[in-house]
Amino acid sequence: MSYNKPIPTPSPLTQPFYDGAKEGKLLLPRCQDCNRVHWYPRHICPFCHSVNIDWIEGSGEGRVHTFAVQHRAFGGWAEEVPFVTAYIDLNEGDRMVTVLRGVDANDPASIRIGAKVKVEFDQASEDIHIPFWRVVEE
Ligand SMILES: [Zn+2]
């Protein structure tokens, strides 16, 4: 295994997400009472405080909300600088932080707010697959 970056340890709260990721699915927590998706996984809905949370399969699509170019990093990420981190507006609602792919970190003016993105997964270990987002249109 060549993945050399931090690997999350799932908790009972986050295990469904990683089970989905292993199958290439972006599972998202959704409140059964107000029907809103939230990210990151929580025991209580951040919008209406309900504890009735389930998981839905997201489209794996979204748009760039904002981004930043990273010039310094630690561990395995140090080998990747410069790279771009971004907030993704998920099509289902709320936002996810990612390392953005399909962009030129040396030409940040070429990166467009609102660019369409799709999720992809890196296999970090036997059971852990990590989501990253890639710009799929200019
Ligand atoms: Zn809610």
Backbone and ligand atoms as CSV (ligand in chain L), in Angstrom:
chain,resi,resn,atom,element,x,y,z
A,1,MET,N,N,0.861,-1.197,0.000
A,1,MET,CA,C,0.000,0.000,0.000
A,1,MET,C,C,0.887,1.233,0.000
A,2,SER,N,N,0.657,2.118,-0.948
A,2,SER,CA,C,1.534,3.276,-1.071
A,2,SER,C,C,0.932,4.557,-0.501
A,3,TYR,N,N,-0.255,4.467,0.055
A,3,TYR,CA,C,-0.890,5.667,0.604
A,3,TYR,C,C,-0.115,6.106,1.850
A,4,ASN,N,N,0.430,7.313,1.842
A,4,ASN,CA,C,1.323,7.742,2.926
A,4,ASN,C,C,0.793,8.947,3.700
A,5,LYS,N,N,-0.528,9.110,3.703
A,5,LYS,CA,C,-1.133,10.243,4.413
A,5,LYS,C,C,-1.968,9.712,5.575
A,6,PRO,N,N,-2.381,10.605,6.483
A,6,PRO,CA,C,-3.158,10.120,7.632
A,6,PRO,C,C,-4.403,9.335,7.191
A,7,ILE,N,N,-4.663,8.239,7.882
A,7,ILE,CA,C,-5.799,7.375,7.581
A,7,ILE,C,C,-6.781,7.446,8.752
A,8,PRO,N,N,-8.026,7.841,8.490
A,8,PRO,CA,C,-9.004,7.955,9.582
A,8,PRO,C,C,-9.312,6.596,10.211
A,9,THR,N,N,-9.647,6.625,11.495
A,9,THR,CA,C,-10.161,5.447,12.195
A,9,THR,C,C,-11.662,5.639,12.361
A,10,PRO,N,N,-12.483,4.821,11.689
A,10,PRO,CA,C,-13.933,5.008,11.806
A,10,PRO,C,C,-14.420,4.800,13.234
A,11,SER,N,N,-15.437,5.543,13.599
A,11,SER,CA,C,-16.150,5.341,14.857
A,11,SER,C,C,-17.516,4.755,14.500
A,12,PRO,N,N,-18.290,4.310,15.501
A,12,PRO,CA,C,-19.643,3.844,15.156
A,12,PRO,C,C,-20.440,4.898,14.384
A,13,LEU,N,N,-20.177,6.173,14.672
A,13,LEU,CA,C,-20.891,7.256,13.983
A,13,LEU,C,C,-20.506,7.346,12.508
A,14,THR,N,N,-19.229,7.128,12.197
A,14,THR,CA,C,-18.745,7.335,10.826
A,14,THR,C,C,-18.588,6.056,10.018
A,15,GLN,N,N,-18.746,4.896,10.668
A,15,GLN,CA,C,-18.550,3.625,9.961
A,15,GLN,C,C,-19.419,3.501,8.705
A,16,PRO,N,N,-20.700,3.907,8.732
A,16,PRO,CA,C,-21.495,3.786,7.499
A,16,PRO,C,C,-20.888,4.546,6.329
A,17,PHE,N,N,-20.302,5.721,6.615
A,17,PHE,CA,C,-19.680,6.487,5.543
A,17,PHE,C,C,-18.557,5.687,4.884
A,18,TYR,N,N,-17.702,5.077,5.723
A,18,TYR,CA,C,-16.567,4.326,5.172
A,18,TYR,C,C,-17.009,3.027,4.514
A,19,ASP,N,N,-18.092,2.431,5.005
A,19,ASP,CA,C,-18.639,1.251,4.331
A,19,ASP,C,C,-19.084,1.614,2.918
A,20,GLY,N,N,-19.720,2.783,2.780
A,20,GLY,CA,C,-20.140,3.239,1.456
A,20,GLY,C,C,-18.949,3.578,0.579
A,21,ALA,N,N,-17.980,4.282,1.164
A,21,ALA,CA,C,-16.807,4.703,0.386
A,21,ALA,C,C,-16.074,3.496,-0.189
A,22,LYS,N,N,-16.047,2.414,0.577
A,22,LYS,CA,C,-15.367,1.198,0.108
A,22,LYS,C,C,-16.022,0.659,-1.154
A,23,GLU,N,N,-17.318,0.968,-1.317
A,23,GLU,CA,C,-18.046,0.537,-2.514
A,23,GLU,C,C,-18.144,1.653,-3.554
A,24,GLY,N,N,-17.394,2.748,-3.327
A,24,GLY,CA,C,-17.410,3.856,-4.279
A,24,GLY,C,C,-18.641,4.730,-4.184
A,25,LYS,N,N,-19.335,4.655,-3.049
A,25,LYS,CA,C,-20.546,5.451,-2.847
A,25,LYS,C,C,-20.277,6.556,-1.833
A,26,LEU,N,N,-20.803,7.753,-2.118
A,26,LEU,CA,C,-20.701,8.869,-1.180
A,26,LEU,C,C,-21.976,8.893,-0.336
A,27,LEU,N,N,-21.896,8.298,0.859
A,27,LEU,CA,C,-23.056,8.300,1.744
A,27,LEU,C,C,-23.040,9.570,2.582
A,28,LEU,N,N,-24.225,10.159,2.749
A,28,LEU,CA,C,-24.348,11.422,3.471
A,28,LEU,C,C,-25.411,11.294,4.549
A,29,PRO,N,N,-25.162,11.864,5.736
A,29,PRO,CA,C,-26.174,11.825,6.781
A,29,PRO,C,C,-27.312,12.793,6.469
A,30,ARG,N,N,-28.551,12.304,6.659
A,30,ARG,CA,C,-29.724,13.136,6.404
A,30,ARG,C,C,-30.691,13.022,7.580
A,31,CYS,N,N,-31.203,14.162,7.960
A,31,CYS,CA,C,-32.171,14.221,9.055
A,31,CYS,C,C,-33.523,13.734,8.550
A,32,GLN,N,N,-34.119,12.804,9.288
A,32,GLN,CA,C,-35.426,12.273,8.891
A,32,GLN,C,C,-36.562,13.240,9.212
A,33,ASP,N,N,-36.288,14.234,10.061
A,33,ASP,CA,C,-37.360,15.169,10.439
A,33,ASP,C,C,-37.386,16.411,9.559
A,34,CYS,N,N,-36.221,17.038,9.314
A,34,CYS,CA,C,-36.232,18.237,8.463
A,34,CYS,C,C,-35.753,17.930,7.044
A,35,ASN,N,N,-35.305,16.685,6.815
A,35,ASN,CA,C,-34.935,16.202,5.480
A,35,ASN,C,C,-33.667,16.854,4.918
A,36,ARG,N,N,-32.905,17.553,5.764
A,36,ARG,CA,C,-31.690,18.208,5.259
A,36,ARG,C,C,-30.476,17.305,5.469
A,37,VAL,N,N,-29.580,17.355,4.479
A,37,VAL,CA,C,-28.293,16.660,4.568
A,37,VAL,C,C,-27.322,17.546,5.325
A,38,HIS,N,N,-26.505,16.936,6.178
A,38,HIS,CA,C,-25.446,17.702,6.832
A,38,HIS,C,C,-24.125,16.959,6.714
A,39,TRP,N,N,-23.069,17.730,6.727
A,39,TRP,CA,C,-21.735,17.166,6.733
A,39,TRP,C,C,-20.929,17.964,7.704
A,40,TYR,N,N,-20.381,17.319,8.654
A,40,TYR,CA,C,-19.887,15.989,8.879
A,40,TYR,C,C,-20.910,15.167,9.677
A,41,PRO,N,N,-20.720,13.855,9.839
A,41,PRO,CA,C,-21.687,13.040,10.579
A,41,PRO,C,C,-21.806,13.480,12.044
A,42,ARG,N,N,-23.030,13.605,12.505
A,42,ARG,CA,C,-23.307,13.986,13.896
A,42,ARG,C,C,-24.476,13.167,14.436
A,43,HIS,N,N,-24.529,13.063,15.754
A,43,HIS,CA,C,-25.651,12.349,16.385
A,43,HIS,C,C,-26.913,13.201,16.380
A,44,ILE,N,N,-26.756,14.518,16.278
A,44,ILE,CA,C,-27.891,15.445,16.355
A,44,ILE,C,C,-27.869,16.335,15.113
A,45,CYS,N,N,-29.026,16.485,14.468
A,45,CYS,CA,C,-29.132,17.344,13.290
A,45,CYS,C,C,-28.740,18.784,13.661
A,46,PRO,N,N,-27.798,19.392,12.921
A,46,PRO,CA,C,-27.385,20.759,13.262
A,46,PRO,C,C,-28.437,21.805,12.901
A,47,PHE,N,N,-29.462,21.405,12.165
A,47,PHE,CA,C,-30.473,22.375,11.739
A,47,PHE,C,C,-31.697,22.374,12.650
A,48,CYS,N,N,-32.160,21.176,13.085
A,48,CYS,CA,C,-33.395,21.123,13.882
A,48,CYS,C,C,-33.212,20.345,15.188
A,49,HIS,N,N,-31.993,19.846,15.452
A,49,HIS,CA,C,-31.650,19.143,16.698
A,49,HIS,C,C,-32.332,17.789,16.855
A,50,SER,N,N,-32.859,17.256,15.780
A,50,SER,CA,C,-33.427,15.912,15.817
A,50,SER,C,C,-32.300,14.885,15.969
A,51,VAL,N,N,-32.646,13.749,16.585
A,51,VAL,CA,C,-31.689,12.651,16.671
A,51,VAL,C,C,-32.002,11.556,15.640
A,52,ASN,N,N,-32.977,11.809,14.778
A,52,ASN,CA,C,-33.375,10.824,13.765
A,52,ASN,C,C,-32.582,11.065,12.483
A,53,ILE,N,N,-31.413,10.463,12.439
A,53,ILE,CA,C,-30.503,10.649,11.307
A,53,ILE,C,C,-30.373,9.326,10.575
A,54,ASP,N,N,-30.464,9.364,9.249
A,54,ASP,CA,C,-30.153,8.169,8.463
A,54,ASP,C,C,-29.139,8.555,7.388
A,55,TRP,N,N,-28.839,7.630,6.506
A,55,TRP,CA,C,-27.841,7.859,5.468
A,55,TRP,C,C,-28.501,7.733,4.107
A,56,ILE,N,N,-28.107,8.618,3.200
A,56,ILE,CA,C,-28.556,8.507,1.815
A,56,ILE,C,C,-27.324,8.411,0.930
A,57,GLU,N,N,-27.504,7.851,-0.259
A,57,GLU,CA,C,-26.419,7.825,-1.220
A,57,GLU,C,C,-26.449,9.127,-2.005
A,58,GLY,N,N,-25.396,9.913,-1.869
A,58,GLY,CA,C,-25.305,11.175,-2.587
A,58,GLY,C,C,-24.964,10.954,-4.046
A,59,SER,N,N,-25.134,12.017,-4.816
A,59,SER,CA,C,-24.841,11.948,-6.253
A,59,SER,C,C,-23.341,11.917,-6.527
A,60,GLY,N,N,-22.539,12.335,-5.536
A,60,GLY,CA,C,-21.100,12.439,-5.784
A,60,GLY,C,C,-20.753,13.631,-6.650
A,61,GLU,N,N,-21.681,14.584,-6.728
A,61,GLU,CA,C,-21.453,15.777,-7.547
A,61,GLU,C,C,-21.672,17.026,-6.706
A,62,GLY,N,N,-20.988,18.084,-7.091
A,62,GLY,CA,C,-21.131,19.349,-6.393
A,62,GLY,C,C,-20.426,20.451,-7.157
A,63,ARG,N,N,-20.195,21.557,-6.448
A,63,ARG,CA,C,-19.545,22.724,-7.053
A,63,ARG,C,C,-18.540,23.293,-6.070
A,64,VAL,N,N,-17.486,23.904,-6.619
A,64,VAL,CA,C,-16.480,24.546,-5.777
A,64,VAL,C,C,-17.096,25.779,-5.119
A,65,HIS,N,N,-17.087,25.805,-3.788
A,65,HIS,CA,C,-17.587,26.971,-3.050
A,65,HIS,C,C,-16.464,27.998,-2.895
A,66,THR,N,N,-15.296,27.537,-2.440
A,66,THR,CA,C,-14.115,28.378,-2.353
A,66,THR,C,C,-12.903,27.459,-2.262
A,67,PHE,N,N,-11.713,28.034,-2.374
A,67,PHE,CA,C,-10.511,27.207,-2.350
A,67,PHE,C,C,-9.328,28.011,-1.840
A,68,ALA,N,N,-8.244,27.296,-1.513
A,68,ALA,CA,C,-6.987,27.916,-1.098
A,68,ALA,C,C,-5.851,27.043,-1.600
A,69,VAL,N,N,-4.738,27.671,-1.968
A,69,VAL,CA,C,-3.550,26.933,-2.380
A,69,VAL,C,C,-2.676,26.722,-1.153
A,70,GLN,N,N,-2.301,25.477,-0.929
A,70,GLN,CA,C,-1.462,25.129,0.224
A,70,GLN,C,C,-0.003,25.012,-0.226
A,71,HIS,N,N,0.868,25.766,0.437
A,71,HIS,CA,C,2.293,25.743,0.085
A,71,HIS,C,C,3.129,25.030,1.134
A,72,ARG,N,N,2.534,24.757,2.283
A,72,ARG,CA,C,3.252,24.022,3.327
A,72,ARG,C,C,2.324,22.947,3.874
A,73,ALA,N,N,2.887,21.786,4.165
A,73,ALA,CA,C,2.094,20.696,4.734
A,73,ALA,C,C,3.033,19.747,5.448
A,74,PHE,N,N,2.457,18.841,6.233
A,74,PHE,CA,C,3.244,17.887,7.011
A,74,PHE,C,C,3.071,16.476,6.459
A,75,GLY,N,N,3.962,15.587,6.883
A,75,GLY,CA,C,3.845,14.175,6.543
A,75,GLY,C,C,3.800,13.969,5.037
A,76,GLY,N,N,2.992,13.007,4.623
A,76,GLY,CA,C,2.899,12.675,3.210
A,76,GLY,C,C,2.396,13.825,2.353
A,77,TRP,N,N,1.641,14.728,2.941
A,77,TRP,CA,C,1.116,15.862,2.171
A,77,TRP,C,C,2.226,16.819,1.770
A,78,ALA,N,N,3.350,16.837,2.514
A,78,ALA,CA,C,4.451,17.744,2.175
A,78,ALA,C,C,4.972,17.467,0.769
A,79,GLU,N,N,4.870,16.212,0.336
A,79,GLU,CA,C,5.346,15.848,-1.008
A,79,GLU,C,C,4.429,16.383,-2.101
A,80,GLU,N,N,3.235,16.822,-1.730
A,80,GLU,CA,C,2.235,17.211,-2.722
A,80,GLU,C,C,2.196,18.729,-2.968
A,81,VAL,N,N,2.870,19.530,-2.126
A,81,VAL,CA,C,2.750,20.977,-2.273
A,81,VAL,C,C,3.365,21.453,-3.589
A,82,PRO,N,N,2.809,22.515,-4.198
A,82,PRO,CA,C,1.554,23.143,-3.781
A,82,PRO,C,C,0.361,22.298,-4.229
A,83,PHE,N,N,-0.693,22.308,-3.392
A,83,PHE,CA,C,-1.941,21.652,-3.777
A,83,PHE,C,C,-3.097,22.545,-3.346
A,84,VAL,N,N,-4.265,22.220,-3.809
A,84,VAL,CA,C,-5.440,23.075,-3.586
A,84,VAL,C,C,-6.408,22.362,-2.651
A,85,THR,N,N,-6.819,23.064,-1.595
A,85,THR,CA,C,-7.909,22.576,-0.753
A,85,THR,C,C,-9.148,23.403,-1.086
A,86,ALA,N,N,-10.307,22.805,-0.880
A,86,ALA,CA,C,-11.539,23.496,-1.268
A,86,ALA,C,C,-12.699,23.064,-0.396
A,87,TYR,N,N,-13.678,23.960,-0.307
A,87,TYR,CA,C,-14.992,23.601,0.193
A,87,TYR,C,C,-15.852,23.275,-1.013
A,88,ILE,N,N,-16.535,22.133,-0.944
A,88,ILE,CA,C,-17.429,21.700,-2.017
A,88,ILE,C,C,-18.870,21.869,-1.563
A,89,ASP,N,N,-19.656,22.591,-2.350
A,89,ASP,CA,C,-21.105,22.627,-2.126
A,89,ASP,C,C,-21.678,21.336,-2.698
A,90,LEU,N,N,-22.117,20.441,-1.807
A,90,LEU,CA,C,-22.688,19.170,-2.250
A,90,LEU,C,C,-24.034,19.417,-2.917
A,91,ASN,N,N,-24.346,18.692,-3.965
A,91,ASN,CA,C,-25.647,18.856,-4.626
A,91,ASN,C,C,-26.798,18.623,-3.645
A,92,GLU,N,N,-26.565,17.774,-2.633
A,92,GLU,CA,C,-27.619,17.437,-1.674
A,92,GLU,C,C,-27.720,18.449,-0.545
A,93,GLY,N,N,-26.747,19.386,-0.456
A,93,GLY,CA,C,-26.738,20.366,0.615
A,93,GLY,C,C,-25.501,20.230,1.478
A,94,ASP,N,N,-25.191,21.290,2.208
A,94,ASP,CA,C,-24.021,21.420,3.083
A,94,ASP,C,C,-22.718,21.316,2.280
A,95,ARG,N,N,-21.608,21.364,2.977
A,95,ARG,CA,C,-20.296,21.460,2.320
A,95,ARG,C,C,-19.338,20.439,2.890
A,96,MET,N,N,-18.387,20.037,2.040
A,96,MET,CA,C,-17.354,19.086,2.429
A,96,MET,C,C,-15.997,19.678,2.067
A,97,VAL,N,N,-15.034,19.543,2.971
A,97,VAL,CA,C,-13.669,19.994,2.697
A,97,VAL,C,C,-12.940,18.891,1.948
A,98,THR,N,N,-12.086,19.278,1.011
A,98,THR,CA,C,-11.373,18.289,0.216
A,98,THR,C,C,-10.037,18.832,-0.250
A,99,VAL,N,N,-9.215,17.940,-0.744
A,99,VAL,CA,C,-8.115,18.321,-1.617
A,99,VAL,C,C,-8.673,18.232,-3.029
A,100,LEU,N,N,-8.596,19.350,-3.747
A,100,LEU,CA,C,-9.226,19.459,-5.061
A,100,LEU,C,C,-8.262,18.970,-6.136
A,101,ARG,N,N,-8.787,18.161,-7.019
A,101,ARG,CA,C,-7.993,17.609,-8.119
A,101,ARG,C,C,-8.480,18.151,-9.458
A,102,GLY,N,N,-7.625,17.999,-10.465
A,102,GLY,CA,C,-7.991,18.466,-11.792
A,102,GLY,C,C,-7.797,19.958,-11.959
A,103,VAL,N,N,-6.982,20.566,-11.077
A,103,VAL,CA,C,-6.697,21.996,-11.149
A,103,VAL,C,C,-5.183,22.195,-11.075
A,104,ASP,N,N,-4.729,23.390,-11.480
A,104,ASP,CA,C,-3.308,23.715,-11.450
A,104,ASP,C,C,-3.032,24.641,-10.265
A,105,ALA,N,N,-2.417,24.094,-9.220
A,105,ALA,CA,C,-2.143,24.879,-8.016
A,105,ALA,C,C,-1.180,26.029,-8.299
A,106,ASN,N,N,-0.427,25.932,-9.380
A,106,ASN,CA,C,0.504,27.008,-9.732
A,106,ASN,C,C,-0.171,28.120,-10.533
A,107,ASP,N,N,-1.435,27.928,-10.854
A,107,ASP,CA,C,-2.193,28.930,-11.605
A,107,ASP,C,C,-3.582,29.094,-10.977
A,108,PRO,N,N,-3.612,29.643,-9.741
A,108,PRO,CA,C,-4.899,29.712,-9.034
A,108,PRO,C,C,-5.941,30.555,-9.766
A,109,ALA,N,N,-5.506,31.496,-10.611
A,109,ALA,CA,C,-6.484,32.305,-11.352
A,109,ALA,C,C,-7.293,31.445,-12.321
A,110,SER,N,N,-6.784,30.243,-12.637
A,110,SER,CA,C,-7.503,29.363,-13.558
A,110,SER,C,C,-8.578,28.537,-12.850
A,111,ILE,N,N,-8.600,28.583,-11.524
A,111,ILE,CA,C,-9.566,27.789,-10.756
A,111,ILE,C,C,-10.819,28.627,-10.560
A,112,ARG,N,N,-11.962,28.058,-10.920
A,112,ARG,CA,C,-13.205,28.826,-10.940
A,112,ARG,C,C,-14.125,28.449,-9.781
A,113,ILE,N,N,-14.546,29.459,-9.025
A,113,ILE,CA,C,-15.610,29.254,-8.031
A,113,ILE,C,C,-16.857,28.814,-8.796
A,114,GLY,N,N,-17.502,27.781,-8.307
A,114,GLY,CA,C,-18.691,27.283,-8.983
A,114,GLY,C,C,-18.398,26.170,-9.976
A,115,ALA,N,N,-17.113,25.836,-10.166
A,115,ALA,CA,C,-16.783,24.753,-11.096
A,115,ALA,C,C,-17.435,23.452,-10.639
A,116,LYS,N,N,-17.913,22.682,-11.604
A,116,LYS,CA,C,-18.549,21.401,-11.312
A,116,LYS,C,C,-17.477,20.383,-10.912
A,117,VAL,N,N,-17.761,19.600,-9.874
A,117,VAL,CA,C,-16.813,18.594,-9.387
A,117,VAL,C,C,-17.523,17.259,-9.201
A,118,LYS,N,N,-16.721,16.197,-9.261
A,118,LYS,CA,C,-17.210,14.851,-8.958
A,118,LYS,C,C,-16.283,14.213,-7.947
A,119,VAL,N,N,-16.860,13.352,-7.127
A,119,VAL,CA,C,-16.071,12.681,-6.098
A,119,VAL,C,C,-15.353,11.477,-6.694
A,120,GLU,N,N,-14.195,11.175,-6.135
A,120,GLU,CA,C,-13.477,9.933,-6.437
A,120,GLU,C,C,-12.845,9.480,-5.130
A,121,PHE,N,N,-12.495,8.212,-5.068
A,121,PHE,CA,C,-11.998,7.656,-3.816
A,121,PHE,C,C,-10.614,7.063,-3.995
A,122,ASP,N,N,-9.725,7.353,-3.041
A,122,ASP,CA,C,-8.419,6.705,-2.979
A,122,ASP,C,C,-8.485,5.590,-1.946
A,123,GLN,N,N,-7.943,4.439,-2.283
A,123,GLN,CA,C,-7.858,3.362,-1.300
A,123,GLN,C,C,-6.650,3.616,-0.412
A,124,ALA,N,N,-6.910,3.926,0.867
A,124,ALA,CA,C,-5.838,4.250,1.804
A,124,ALA,C,C,-5.357,3.014,2.559
A,125,SER,N,N,-6.253,2.064,2.767
A,125,SER,CA,C,-5.919,0.800,3.430
A,125,SER,C,C,-6.931,-0.220,2.941
A,126,GLU,N,N,-6.886,-1.415,3.506
A,126,GLU,CA,C,-7.805,-2.448,3.036
A,126,GLU,C,C,-9.265,-2.010,3.142
A,127,ASP,N,N,-9.608,-1.309,4.233
A,127,ASP,CA,C,-11.012,-0.970,4.465
A,127,ASP,C,C,-11.337,0.515,4.337
A,128,ILE,N,N,-10.334,1.351,4.248
A,128,ILE,CA,C,-10.579,2.798,4.245
A,128,ILE,C,C,-10.320,3.378,2.867
A,129,HIS,N,N,-11.366,3.993,2.319
A,129,HIS,CA,C,-11.272,4.715,1.057
A,129,HIS,C,C,-11.596,6.177,1.352
A,130,ILE,N,N,-10.759,7.073,0.834
A,130,ILE,CA,C,-10.848,8.491,1.168
A,130,ILE,C,C,-11.429,9.246,-0.032
A,131,PRO,N,N,-12.452,10.093,0.214
A,131,PRO,CA,C,-13.011,10.855,-0.908
A,131,PRO,C,C,-12.167,12.078,-1.250
A,132,PHE,N,N,-11.992,12.308,-2.533
A,132,PHE,CA,C,-11.417,13.542,-3.055
A,132,PHE,C,C,-12.339,14.016,-4.165
A,133,TRP,N,N,-12.238,15.304,-4.475
A,133,TRP,CA,C,-13.126,15.871,-5.500
A,133,TRP,C,C,-12.285,16.375,-6.650
A,134,ARG,N,N,-12.806,16.162,-7.856
A,134,ARG,CA,C,-12.094,16.549,-9.086
A,134,ARG,C,C,-12.967,17.494,-9.932
A,135,VAL,N,N,-12.367,18.571,-10.407
A,135,VAL,CA,C,-13.084,19.473,-11.311
A,135,VAL,C,C,-13.301,18.746,-12.627
A,136,VAL,N,N,-14.557,18.761,-13.112
A,136,VAL,CA,C,-14.883,18.033,-14.328
A,136,VAL,C,C,-15.325,18.970,-15.463
A,137,GLU,N,N,-15.305,20.278,-15.204
A,137,GLU,CA,C,-15.560,21.226,-16.288
A,137,GLU,C,C,-14.799,22.509,-15.983
A,138,GLU,N,N,-14.470,23.243,-17.018
A,138,GLU,CA,C,-13.766,24.517,-16.833
A,138,GLU,C,C,-14.749,25.643,-16.595
L,1,ZN,ZN,ZN,-33.100,18.178,11.053
